[in-house]
Amino acid sequence: MKQKRTLLMPKAQKSLAILGQNLKLARIRRRISAAMMCERACVSHATLTAIEQGKPSVSMAGYMSVLFCLNMHTDIEKVAADDVLGRELQDLQLPKRVHA
């Protein structure tokens, strides 16, 4: 059976690749071997390799497991926390107040 391929825009793929590199560097800085990370995160070596390469086919759960093992899981909460553009667009749709 043919595997389903996940397609991303080039900039999104680049961001995932950077995330993967950052996760690998964080693992290495902590002196955690790939085998140990696989055991701790409950992922296969192939999945860890895919995560560290920023492959879009890996589930968010895989990425989160690695982030958790690196004690970086709360960093994901910062994503889209300060939605400046969204707030500006929302403000544009607010009804104008009539001053009496």
N, C-alpha and C positions, 0 to 999 in steps of 0.2 A: 504494500500500500504506500502511496506517495505521501510524504509529510507535508502538512500545510505550512506555507511560508508566510511569515509576518513581514509586511512591508511598512517602512517608515520613511518619512521625509528625511533628506540628508542631514539637516540640522538636528533633528531629533535623534537620528542614529549616532551622530557625533557626540551628543550629550550623553547617550547611553554608554558609548565607548569610554568617555571620560569618567563616568561613574564607575565602570568596571575597573579602569586603571586605578582609580582612587581606592576602591575596595581592596584590590590586590596590594597596593602600597601599604594600606592600613594593616592588612594581615601580616605582611612581611615585617613592618615596624614592630609589631607585637610579637614577632618571632613565633608565629603560628604556622606550622607546616600545612601544606595543602591537604594532606591526609587527615590531620587533626581537625582542620576546618570542616572537611566533609563529614567527619564523625559528629562534631558538635552541631553543625547546621542540618544534619540529616539529609544531605544531598550527595549525589554521586560525584565522582571526580569529573565526569563529563559535564555535569551541570555547573559545578564550581568553575570549571574552565570557561564555560559559556557565559557565566555571570561576570567573570573577570575580563572577558572580551566585550562585554556590553551587548550581548545578543538579545534581540527583542523577543525571541521565542521562549525565553525563560519566564516563568510566572512571577508575579509580584511576590508571592509567598517565598519563592527561592531567594529573591533579592532581600526580602525582609529577614529571612532566617540568617543570612550572612551578616546583615546590618546588626541584628540582635547579638550575634556571637562577638561582634566587634564593639559592642556597647554603643552603637551609633543609631539604634532604632528610633530614637526620638527625633533625630535629624529630619526624618521624612515628614514630620509635622510642620516643618518650616516651609515646605513646598506649597506655593500658592497662598500662604498665610497673609501676605500683604498684597492684595490684588488691586493695585493702583488703577489700572485701566478699567477693570470691572466696576470699581466704585465711581469712577468718572462717568462711565456710561450710565450707571444707575442714577447718578445725580442729574444727568441730562433728561431723564424721563420723569423726574419728580414734577408734580404740578406746581405752577408758580403761585406763590402766596399773594393774596390781594390785601394790601394794607389799607385799613379803614381810617 
